[in-house]
Amino acid sequence: MKKYSSLKEIQALISEGALTLPELLAYYFKQIEEHQHLNAFNEVFFYSAEVQAKAVQSKIEAGTAGKLAGMVIGIKDNICYKDHVVTASSKMLEGFVSPYSATVVERLLKEDAVIIGRLNCDEFAMGGSNETSYYGAVKNAVDHELVPGGSSGGSAVAVQADMCLAALGTDTGGSVRQPAAFCGQVGLKPTYGRISRYGVIAYASSFDQVGPITSSVDDAAVLLQVLAGADDNDSTVSPIEVPDYPALLQQDGKKKIAVLKETIESDALDPEIKTAILNAIEDLKANGHTVEYVSFDLLDYLVPAYYILTAAEASSNLSRYDGVHYGHRNMEAKSLNELYKKSRAEGFGEEVKRRILLGTFVLSAGYYDAYYQKAQKVRRLIREKLDELLASYDLILSPVAPTTPFKIGDNMQDPLVMYMADIFTVLPSLSGNPAIALPLGNNSEGLPLSMQFIAKHFEEDKLLAFSQAFLK
């Protein structure tokens, strides 16, 4: 079998009788076995996936199958799936079996997707390289010495190495877009509130958003249509009607695009990424789009504001893992305080501890006003500035990451270097806007290049249609 490019192709082959879903699943199982060394999967759901595949095949033959029949998909290991283990790649949740399914999982199953396994990620989604996982680093399929990006690195590599057709990740500050960029895939972060977070293990609740990593814009569109929409279990989800994203992919029209000048001129930006983006800008102009350079003078405030706010929310969200309610428990503690200390010290990895401590500090008496409250004010300024730009432009263009994939271990000793790698992705995360990472070919060493487009809130239809045309 060859690598399948999209759900449309698979559904056509199944319809013709040239392929069955159990055969497709067996193909992906074989791919996973051959790529075990990449460490993308924390667990493969052999039994439940086979049961699903047979049931969906029967529905296909009866003509009653859902929109995602034929899609074999992996889910990041911070998304709950009833009666399956979910750990957020942390010792803290080792062996924890979820008693319920996330809304996104329920919607996948309702439309007859087959969930093949849970995918490795940075611990509690905290990291930009997939090196903080309790289960070890994920390796980039292009070069096994390189990181795949994070925190959804396992999701990106699973699609990159053809171990499933698509994967779900979560994007807090770029954790879908950056690994998609490092692995040459399409990574979509929807508008905050477009997709339910119910059943997704929280990192920073006002930032977290589920998003797909795919090989095609078509598949991103069909997944968004299935996953989006109101949910009684999540009051932060917008009740705005969900458009027919796949049908709207053919929307045409020339766009007015703003290029964030400071991102392109940044000294941190890899020269080959810059050249690829400048060439793409010339292509956009040649195709009739208006492209203008604009200034965004808040760039230096993005990363500090993002890490203050997300660390504060992480400190609060992760307080529930205390050795009492659930999660890892130290069995030798002699007092309640000792139980808390030892359980959390043993259960959490170094990066998670670092962010909890930072978050606790910025929320503490005497520092709340100096750090947390100021960061919230900066967040408001950033959103207002972005809204102002998008009132005049259809889309905003920037790099995804300042560099191509770096070597495993290179940045682990300097957290600030790792944090600064998020400088371009945290902008739409702070403002809640939808954004997409699109592949731009490879550099001289064969490493993936990428660029990012940001749209107005809830204008994923226009973002996806533009992306589809851009990649053709």
C-alpha positions in Angstrom: 0.0 0.0 0.0 1.0 3.6 -0.6 0.7 6.6 1.6 -2.9 8.0 1.4 -3.1 11.7 0.9 -6.6 12.4 2.2 -9.8 11.0 3.6 -11.4 11.6 0.1 -8.9 9.3 -1.5 -9.5 6.5 1.1 -13.3 6.8 0.9 -13.1 6.6 -2.9 -11.0 3.4 -2.7 -13.4 1.8 -0.1 -16.4 2.8 -2.2 -14.8 1.1 -5.3 -14.1 -2.1 -3.3 -10.4 -1.6 -3.7 -9.8 -1.3 0.1 -11.6 -2.2 3.3 -11.2 -0.4 6.6 -9.8 -3.4 8.4 -7.2 -3.7 5.7 -6.3 0.0 6.1 -6.1 -0.4 9.8 -3.7 -3.4 9.4 -1.6 -1.2 7.1 -1.3 1.5 9.8 -0.5 -1.1 12.5 2.4 -2.3 10.3 3.6 1.3 9.9 3.5 1.8 13.6 5.5 -1.3 14.2 8.1 -0.3 11.6 8.4 3.2 13.2 8.5 2.2 16.8 11.9 3.9 17.1 10.3 7.3 16.6 8.4 6.9 20.0 5.3 8.6 18.7 2.7 6.4 20.4 2.4 5.9 24.1 -0.2 3.2 23.4 -1.7 1.6 20.3 -5.4 0.6 20.8 -5.2 -2.7 18.9 -8.3 -4.3 20.2 -10.7 -1.3 20.3 -9.5 0.0 16.9 -10.1 -3.4 15.3 -13.6 -3.6 16.7 -14.3 -0.1 15.5 -12.9 -0.8 12.0 -15.1 -3.9 11.5 -18.2 -2.0 12.8 -17.6 1.0 10.5 -16.9 -1.3 7.5 -20.4 -2.8 8.1 -21.9 0.6 8.2 -20.1 1.6 4.9 -21.5 -1.5 3.2 -25.0 -0.7 4.5 -24.7 2.9 3.4 -25.1 4.3 6.9 -21.6 5.4 7.7 -20.7 8.9 9.1 -18.6 11.7 7.6 -15.3 10.3 9.0 -15.7 6.7 7.9 -12.3 5.7 6.6 -10.3 8.0 8.8 -7.8 6.4 11.1 -6.8 9.0 13.7 -4.5 9.2 16.7 -5.3 11.4 19.8 -2.8 13.2 21.9 -2.3 11.6 25.3 -4.1 14.4 27.2 -7.5 13.8 25.6 -9.7 11.4 27.5 -11.2 8.3 25.9 -13.5 6.2 28.0 -12.1 2.9 29.4 -8.7 3.8 27.9 -5.6 5.0 29.8 -4.7 8.7 29.6 -1.6 10.0 31.2 -0.6 13.4 29.7 2.8 11.7 29.3 3.3 12.1 33.0 4.3 9.7 35.8 1.6 11.5 37.8 -1.1 9.8 35.8 0.6 6.6 35.0 -2.0 3.8 34.5 -5.0 6.2 35.0 -8.1 4.9 33.1 -10.5 7.6 32.0 -14.1 7.0 33.1 -15.5 9.2 30.3 -14.7 10.5 26.8 -13.8 14.0 25.8 -16.4 15.7 23.6 -14.0 15.7 20.7 -13.6 11.9 21.0 -17.4 11.4 21.2 -17.8 13.5 18.0 -15.0 11.5 16.2 -16.7 8.2 17.1 -20.2 9.5 16.2 -18.9 10.2 12.7 -17.2 6.8 12.5 -13.5 7.7 12.8 -11.3 4.9 14.0 -9.1 5.9 17.0 -5.8 4.0 16.7 -3.9 5.1 19.8 -2.7 7.8 22.2 0.2 9.9 21.1 3.3 11.0 23.0 3.5 14.6 24.0 5.4 16.9 26.4 4.3 16.3 30.0 1.0 18.0 30.6 1.6 19.7 27.2 4.4 21.8 28.7 7.2 22.0 26.2 8.2 22.9 22.7 10.2 19.9 21.7 8.5 16.7 23.0 11.5 16.0 25.2 9.7 16.5 28.6 7.6 13.3 28.2 7.8 10.7 31.0 8.0 8.2 28.1 11.0 9.7 26.4 11.6 12.1 23.5 9.8 11.7 20.2 12.1 11.7 17.2 11.5 13.6 13.9 11.0 11.1 11.0 13.2 13.3 8.7 16.2 13.0 11.0 16.1 10.9 14.2 18.5 13.2 16.0 16.1 16.1 15.7 13.1 17.1 17.7 9.6 17.0 16.1 8.4 20.1 18.0 6.0 20.1 20.9 4.0 19.7 22.8 2.0 17.7 20.2 5.2 16.1 18.8 3.8 12.5 18.7 0.7 13.7 16.8 2.8 15.4 14.2 5.2 12.5 13.7 2.4 10.0 13.5 1.0 11.8 10.5 4.5 12.6 9.1 5.6 8.9 9.2 2.2 7.6 7.9 1.2 5.9 11.1 -2.3 7.3 10.8 -4.1 9.6 8.4 -4.6 12.5 10.9 -4.1 13.3 14.6 -5.5 15.6 17.2 -3.2 17.8 19.3 -3.8 20.6 21.6 -2.5 24.1 21.1 -1.8 26.4 24.1 0.9 28.6 22.7 1.7 26.9 19.4 1.7 23.2 20.3 -0.2 22.1 17.1 1.3 24.6 14.7 5.0 24.3 15.7 5.2 20.5 15.5 3.3 20.6 12.3 5.8 23.0 10.9 8.8 20.9 12.1 7.3 17.8 10.5 6.0 19.4 7.2 2.3 19.0 8.0 -0.8 21.2 8.1 -1.5 22.3 11.7 -4.7 24.2 12.6 -5.4 26.1 15.8 -9.1 27.1 15.7 -10.5 30.2 17.4 -10.6 29.8 21.2 -14.0 28.5 22.0 -14.7 26.9 18.6 -14.0 23.4 19.9 -15.0 22.0 23.3 -12.2 21.4 25.9 -14.4 19.0 27.9 -12.3 15.9 28.6 -9.0 17.6 27.7 -6.5 17.6 30.6 -6.0 21.2 31.3 -2.7 23.1 31.1 -3.8 26.7 30.8 -7.6 26.9 30.5 -7.9 30.3 28.8 -5.4 29.2 26.1 -5.9 25.5 25.4 -7.6 24.5 22.2 -7.8 21.2 20.4 -6.7 21.3 16.7 -6.0 18.8 13.9 -2.6 17.9 12.4 -3.1 16.6 8.8 -1.4 16.1 5.5 -4.1 18.1 3.7 -6.3 21.2 4.2 -9.3 19.0 3.1 -8.9 16.8 6.1 -8.4 19.7 8.5 -11.7 21.2 7.2 -13.7 18.0 7.6 -12.3 17.4 11.1 -13.0 21.0 12.2 -16.6 20.7 11.0 -17.1 17.5 13.0 -15.3 18.8 16.2 -16.6 22.3 16.3 -19.8 23.6 18.0 -21.5 24.2 21.2 -21.2 21.8 24.1 -23.3 21.7 27.3 -20.3 20.4 29.2 -18.1 23.5 28.3 -19.5 27.0 28.9 -16.5 28.6 27.0 -17.6 27.1 23.7 -19.2 29.5 21.3 -22.8 28.9 20.2 -22.0 30.4 16.8 -23.2 28.1 14.0 -20.7 25.7 12.5 -20.2 26.3 8.8 -19.8 23.5 6.2 -16.0 24.0 6.1 -15.3 21.4 3.4 -18.0 22.9 1.1 -16.5 26.4 1.6 -13.0 25.4 0.6 -13.6 26.5 -2.9 -14.3 30.1 -1.8 -12.3 32.3 -4.1 -11.3 36.0 -3.8 -8.1 37.9 -3.5 -6.9 38.7 0.0 -5.4 41.7 1.6 -2.5 40.3 3.7 -0.5 42.0 6.4 3.1 40.8 7.0 4.4 41.4 10.5 7.6 43.3 9.7 9.3 42.6 13.0 8.9 38.9 12.6 10.5 38.8 9.1 13.3 41.2 10.2 14.0 39.4 13.5 17.6 38.4 14.0 16.4 35.1 15.5 14.8 34.0 12.2 16.7 31.4 10.2 17.8 32.8 6.8 16.4 29.9 4.8 13.0 30.3 6.5 13.1 34.0 5.7 14.0 33.4 2.1 11.2 30.8 1.7 8.6 33.2 3.2 9.8 36.1 1.0 9.5 33.9 -2.1 6.0 32.9 -0.9 5.1 36.6 -0.6 6.2 37.2 -4.2 4.0 34.3 -5.3 1.0 35.7 -3.4 1.5 39.1 -5.1 1.8 37.4 -8.5 -1.5 35.6 -7.8 -3.3 38.9 -7.3 -3.2 39.2 -3.5 -2.3 42.5 -1.8 0.6 42.0 0.6 1.7 44.9 2.8 4.3 45.1 5.6 3.0 46.4 8.9 4.6 47.1 12.3 3.7 45.2 15.4 5.5 46.9 18.2 4.4 44.5 21.0 6.4 41.6 19.8 8.9 41.8 22.7 6.0 41.4 25.2 4.4 38.3 23.7 6.6 35.6 25.3 6.8 37.2 28.8 3.0 37.8 28.9 2.3 34.3 27.6 4.5 32.4 30.1 3.4 34.5 33.1 -0.3 33.8 32.3 0.0 30.1 31.4 2.3 29.3 34.3 -0.3 31.0 36.6 -3.1 28.9 35.2 -1.0 25.7 35.2 -0.2 26.3 38.9 -3.9 26.4 39.6 -4.9 23.5 37.3 -2.3 21.1 38.5 -3.0 21.7 42.2 -5.5 18.8 41.9 -2.7 16.3 41.6 -1.9 16.0 45.2 -1.6 12.3 46.0 -5.0 12.3 47.6 -7.7 12.6 45.0 -6.1 10.7 42.2 -2.7 10.4 40.4 0.6 9.2 41.8 0.8 8.7 45.5 3.9 8.2 47.7 3.1 5.3 49.9 5.8 6.1 52.6 4.7 9.5 53.7 4.0 9.9 57.4 1.9 13.1 57.3 -0.4 14.9 55.0 2.2 17.6 54.1 4.8 14.9 53.4 2.3 13.1 51.2 1.7 16.3 49.2 5.4 17.0 48.8 6.6 13.6 48.0 3.8 12.7 45.6 4.1 15.9 43.6 7.9 15.8 43.7 7.9 12.2 42.3 5.0 12.6 39.9 5.9 15.7 38.1 8.9 16.2 35.8 11.3 19.1 35.9 9.6 21.4 33.4 6.2 21.0 35.0 7.7 21.8 38.4 9.4 24.9 36.9 6.1 26.2 35.5 4.1 25.4 38.7 6.7 27.3 40.7 6.7 30.3 38.4 2.9 30.3 38.4 2.7 30.2 42.1 5.2 33.0 42.4 3.4 35.4 40.0 0.1 34.7 41.8 1.5 35.2 45.3 0.8 38.2 47.5 3.0 41.1 46.6 3.7 39.9 43.1 0.2 39.4 41.7 -0.1 43.1 40.7 3.4 43.4 39.5 3.3 40.3 37.2 0.0 38.6 36.7 -2.2 41.7 36.5 0.2 43.5 34.2 0.4 40.4 31.9 -3.4 40.4 31.6 -3.3 44.1 30.6 -0.6 43.3 28.0 -2.8 40.5 26.7 -5.7 42.9 26.3 -3.4 45.4 24.4 -2.2 42.5 22.1 -5.8 41.5 21.3 -6.8 45.1 20.6 -3.8 45.6 18.3 -4.5 42.4 16.4 -8.2 43.3 16.1 -7.2 46.7 14.7 -4.9 45.1 12.1 -7.6 42.5 11.1 -10.1 45.3 10.6 -8.0 46.4 7.7 -6.6 43.1 6.5 -8.1 39.6 5.8 -5.1 37.7 7.1 -1.8 38.2 8.9 1.4 36.4 7.8 4.3 35.4 10.0 6.8 32.6 10.5 5.8 29.7 12.7 9.1 29.1 14.4 12.4 31.1 14.2 14.4 27.9 13.3 14.1 24.5 11.7 14.0 21.5 13.9 16.9 21.5 16.4 18.8 18.5 17.8 17.4 16.6 20.7 19.0 17.8 23.9 20.4 21.1 22.5 18.0 23.4 24.3 17.0 21.4 27.4 19.6 23.1 29.7 18.3 26.6 28.9 14.6 27.0 29.4 14.7 30.6 28.1 16.0 29.5 24.7 13.2 27.0 24.5 10.6 29.5 25.6 11.8 32.1 23.0 11.1 29.5 20.3 7.4 30.3 20.8 7.9 34.0 19.9 5.8 33.8 16.7 3.1 31.2 17.7 1.9 32.8 21.0 0.4 35.9 19.3 -2.9 34.2 18.2 -2.9 32.2 21.4 -2.9 35.3 23.5 -5.6 36.9 21.4 -7.7 33.7 20.7 -7.5 34.1 16.9 -7.5 31.1 14.6 -4.1 30.3 12.9 -2.7 27.7 10.6 0.8 26.4 9.9 1.4 25.5 6.2 4.3 23.7 4.7 6.7 25.6 2.5 8.9 22.8 1.2 12.3 21.9 2.6 15.6 23.8 3.2 19.0 22.9 1.7 19.4 20.1 4.3 16.0 18.6 3.5 14.3 19.9 6.7 10.7 21.2 6.6 10.0 24.9 6.3 6.6 26.5 7.2 4.7 29.7 7.5 1.7 30.9 9.5 -1.5 32.7 8.7 -3.8 34.3 11.3 -7.5 35.2 10.7 -10.3 37.0 12.4 -12.1 35.2 15.2 -14.4 32.4 13.8 -13.2 32.9 10.2 -11.7 29.5 9.9 -13.7 29.0 6.6 -11.8 31.9 4.9 -8.5 30.7 6.5 -9.0 27.2 5.2 -10.1 28.2 1.8 -7.1 30.5 1.4 -4.8 27.7 2.6 -6.2 25.3 0.2 -5.6 27.6 -2.7 -2.1 28.5 -1.4 -1.0 24.9 -1.3 -2.2 24.1 -4.8 
